[in-house]
């Protein structure tokens, strides 16, 4: 009975993000945010002179209904640093499906980061710029409005037929817009601290040609993030023995979220434990287990839901794959120890 109700309650939640004026939505947020650094700050473009290629997949609440996919997100990213230009370049493709076709978003973005060394001890400031193009498709025929809900039978009539809504279909059910973001990053060999502003151009994402009630476009997504790395085992070599705690704070309109935790590299195996908090509510406890060998890195994470939604919806699952060519030349590699969790 729970899953049957959830299969029509969740679409309602998504649709009520539309106030019948505009649609307000938050960006995809990954539990393994360090596996998709361009998502949080364009200044992360160019962490290494070697090509860095990453893929991350997220599946949230998979047990709601076998025939109903809730939130599925893919992110594919490439970035590289060019020392002669003191610049990093990146390219990112993100595909997000919220509600099994209710809202589908595809974004292509280019990133640029300029590096300014502050001293000979590895202290650096980087500024970043993001320019992207976004295509959003709204599955209007799958939307379920309040006048389609029967308290006893859900969105079907007692006879088993769908209940029709009186809401008028818009002329267009898709939206395209340009998107822009900026970021600033300060780091040393041991720690980093950054701030970013996504959607600073506040693009119009409304699909209905009606009074916008003062809506100023997609809200700016502010992010603050930092991390620190230190070696617990001084006899270890390479990345083994590194402990890398970190924090990410995200705010967008009424949305507010904090991720904090740490990751430890044993040898070829690494593990992490993170906690996510959304405003006044505990959200999830996140466990990460991964394997690193030469240029390849594979990680899996599971979000154990702490909120009132409970674990019955299946939590959230993420898989990330990273290729970052290993070199023995530290200068060529151009990676600070504080970024080991990203590489």
Buried (B, 14 or more C-beta within 10 A) or exposed (E): EEEEEBBBBBBBEBBEBBEEBBBBBBBBBBBBBBBBBBBBBBBBBBBBBBEBBBBBBBBBBBEBBEEBBBBBBBBBBBBBBEEEEBBBBBBBBBBBBBBBBBBBBBBBBBBBBBBEEEEEEBBBBBBBBBBBEBEBBBBBEBBBBEEBBEEEEBBBEEEEEEBEBEBEEBEEBEBEBEBBBBBBBBBBBEBBBBBBBBBBBBBBBBBBEEEBEEBEBBBBBBBBBBBBBEBEEEEBEEBBBBBBBBBBBBBBEEBBBBBBBBBBBBEEEBBBEBBBBBEEEEBBBBBBEBEBEEBEBEBBBBBEBBEEBEEEBBBBBBBBBBBBBEBEEEEEBBBBBBBBBBB
